[in-house]
């Protein structure tokens, strides 16, 4: 569990820093490149976090199915959380309509 938390923190921080650099540079975020980098980084982090569990359970005694399920669940969770946090940060930093809207948020 601690290894998964460390991996999630590392992936989310790295993706958020990359999004922030593009936001401060006022350039568009090249989504395809970052998605593949995020996917590869998340797969590596998920493998690092979950493969030792298979050895602890015993590969012949059911460790492989547990690791496969945890690997893909963690991979999806890392990607989704990093994409949500990074794009929210990117939109908050670069989108002037959400920060400096001349219109009031009040309906009256």
N, C-alpha and C positions, 0 to 999 in steps of 0.2 A: 504494500500500500504506500509506503513512504517513497519507494522508487518511482511509482506511478505519479505521485504528487510532484516529485522533483522533475520528472520528465515533462509533465504538463506545464509546470512553471517555466522551464527552459524553452519549450516550444512556443508558448504564448508570449514570453518576453522577447524572444528573437523575432517573431513575426510582427509584434507591436513596434519594436524598434525600426524594423524595415519600413513599416507603414508610416511611421512618424518621420523618417528621413524623406520619404517621397512627399509627405504632406508639407513639411517645412520648405522643401524645394519647389513647391507649387507645380509639381509634375504629376501626370497621370500614373496610376499604379498599374504596372504591367501584370495583369492578373494571371495570365497563363504561366508565366515564368515562376511567379511566386507560389502558385498553387502546386506545381510539380516539386519545387524546392520544399514546400511545406509538407507535401505527401511523403517525400523521401526522408526528410528529417523526422517526421512523426513515426514512420515505420522503423527507423533506427532506434528512436527513443522507446517505442513500444517493445521492440525486441529486447533492448537492454533492461527494461523494467520487468518483463514477464517471463523471459526464458529461464532465469534461475528457479522459478517456481516449479517448472517441469522436472528439473533435477531433484528438487526437494521432495516432490510427490513420488517420483520414480517414473521414468518414461514408459516402462512396461506395465505399470499399475494404474494407468489412466492419466498420466501427466500430460501426454500429447494433446488430447482433446481439450483439456482445461486451458493449456497454453494457447491453443489455436483460438478458442473463444475469447480469452482475455486479450490476446494480441489484436484481433480485429475490433473488439469493443473499445480498447484503448486507442487504437489508430483512428477510429471514427470520432471518438470524444476529443482527442487532441486536435484534429483538423477542425471540427466544428467550433470548439471553444476558441481556438486561435483565430479563426476567420471572423467570428462574431466580435471578439475583443479588438482585433486589429482593424477591422473595417469601421467599427464604432469610433475608435480613436482617430482614424483617418478622416472620417466624415466630420467629426467634431473639430478637427484642426484645420481642414481645408475648405469646408463648405461654408461660405460666408452667409448664406441665407439662414442657417441655423444659429449662427453666432451674432450677426449684426443685421437682423431683419428690421427694415423700417416700419414694418407693420406690428401692431400690438398683438400679443397673444390673447388679449381679452376680446370676447365677441361683441362688446359694446363700444 
